[in-house]
Amino acid sequence: MVRIIEADGKKEYLFIKGLEERSRETNEQVTAQVREIIENVRLHGDGAVLEYTQKFDKKQTSLKPIERQELEKIADKCEPKLRKALENAALNIAAFHSRQMENQRGFVTRENGVILGQRVRGLHRVGIYVPGGTAAYPSTVLMNAIPAHVAGVKEIIMVTPPAGDGEFNAAVMTAAHIAGVSRVYLCGGAQAVAALAFGTESIPKVDKIVGPGNIYVATAKKLLFGTVDIDMIAGPSEILILADDTANPTYIAADMMSQAEHDPLASSTLVTTSRAVAEQTVLEIERQIQKLSRREIIARSLKDYGSIIVCTDIDKAVELANLLAPEHLEVLCENPMDYLSLLDNAGSVFLGEYSPEPLGDYYAGPNHVLPTGGTARFFSPLSVASFLKKSSFISYTRDALKSAREDILAIADSEGLDAHANSIKVRFS
């Protein structure tokens, strides 16, 4: 079901290369379809969005928004235990992201009268995409909307595919109310992304689109970047577990499968220094999978993109973890905090056997919208900063500009830009 690889300087890198190739795969047919959808929405607005909703979701719907007042009424009917859980998660997420607002504004004054700094404000309007249809993801609503709200975004527009009856999912709408979403439109796919990017008769144009989705949604975001800002281009979900001989194979197996159930393309990797832990994890997977409802998806994911890599020492294991740069990285080692400073490339790091990945997905506070496909080498998790716009400002006095005049003229002359130089000279002629 899941392969065991003895790291020998070659086999482990072939596996990693395979994962990288999966991440780089582009479907030209999908790209062509998405280009057509984007152009149709740009030209025909609501009509195109409704046409594609009926075509792809097989549901009749309208683009009449679900406003704040209606969201509140829906939330009031939510099952109390679920609502309380969502509210508690929202408090944790808001508390974590509120700390990210600290020290955003810089302001410097000098003795010669120079004032330098930056003005920071939330974007005016953002769109969040929440996957839906046959599944419901209220946690995605919280993770996308709460940082935007904390950042001071004035209007949060949410799009999500209609549920099975063409209506909404109550848990998702309850989360939208809790998270401060301004209004919701029941549409999904590339057409919803295009509608947010261009604006239609009903759906307003936004400054930025965030949130995960299928290959059509990801492709639309990629093609529309520049017309609108985006968070990142998300690929299949992934986890890497770093484990020594003290790790519990029962926990490892459960955590690998919790990621594998997302998608047949999801990747679950164990990198361990213990052959015994590796073999016991395989047995645990075979035992636990029998009780899981999504076992067929899990089995396919583990067979195609899962792996257990056995390393001779922990330094090699850490090297592979940094090379893979996973979305989620669990450290199930003795003294897990000792490894935090060594793990440079990961979307989110989970330290110790009582910090499993679902804790981050749903509840702890740090964002679960994370870079995938090795992009954690240069991308960061979704945060308050994702929703902020910064403008620098400069204020010089005449004397301060005079003292800088000759340096500016010298640089302008070196670049052959005499109008730049003239802009300085006329102030002192």
Secondary structure, DSSP 4 states (H G I P E B T S, - for coil): --EEEE--SSHHHHHHHHHHHHHH---HHHHHHHHHHHHHHHHHTHHHHHHHIIIII--------EEHHHHHHHHHTS-HHHHHHHHHHHHHHHHHHHGGGTT---EEE-TTS-EEEEEEEE-SEEEEE---TTS--HHHHHHHHHHHHHHT-SEEEEEE---TTSS--HHHHHHHHHHT--EEEE--HHHHHHHHHH--SSSPP-SEEE----HHHHHHHHHHBTTBEES----S-EEEEEE-TTS-HHHHHHHHHHHHTT-TT-EEEEEES-HHHHHHHHHHHHHHGGG-TTHHHHHHHHHHH-EEEE-SSHHHHHHHHHHH--SEEEEESSSGGGGGGG--S-SEEEESTT--HHHHHHTSSS-S----TTGGGT-----GGGGEEEEEEEE--HHHHHHHHHHHHHHHHHHT-HHHHHHHHTT--
